[in-house]
Amino acid sequence: MSVPQHDKFPNMDIGLVDPAGRTAGIEHHDHSIPHSQYGRVIEIPSHPELSKAVAVEICNPHLGAYLISVSESGDQHYRLSVRASDGSGAMLAEPVNLRADGDRICHYRFKLEMQTKHVVIRWLDKNGESLSFGERPTCDAVPRT
């Protein structure tokens, strides 16, 4: 997750739940996804001023439906991106530009599929149905606890 210009870290946090119910990211400590990392990253070390992001990274992901939780605040614009690689060079990224709407938690869903030298990431609606190409996922807002 990043701000559009990548020039500062977003003032938001993210969490991830995999198809097996394991978690990674902010405030996700029970049933952690093995070999996962969460934190602020510099995506391009030679240009740290233009590549700041908050990320969850997992190795050897399970295939299937994932849930991303974004802890929004204010009305800042942000970019949510899912990237996957099959380890042989095939890689896919599915970014979406969004805007925070106050102090809330948004749930977004995506499905990860991998075939031989082919990675597929599909954004899903709140019912788990695939969105059409170019259709943006919408926030499924949940109360803060």
Sequence and secondary structure as in RCSB ss.txt:
>XXXX:A:sequence
MSVPQHDKFPNMDIGLVDPAGRTAGIEHHDHSIPHSQYGRVIEIPSHPELSKAVAVEICNPHLGAYLISVSESGD
QHYRLSVRASDGSGAMLAEPVNLRADGDRICHYRFKLEMQTKHVVIRWLDKNGESLSFGERPTCDAVPRT
>XXXX:A:secstr
 B TT SS  S EEEEE TTS EEETT  TTB TTEEEEEEESSTT GGG EEEEEEESS  SEEEEEEEEE TT
 EEEEEEEEE SSS EEEEEEEEE  SSEEEEEEEEEEEETTEEEEEEE TTS B  TT     EEE   
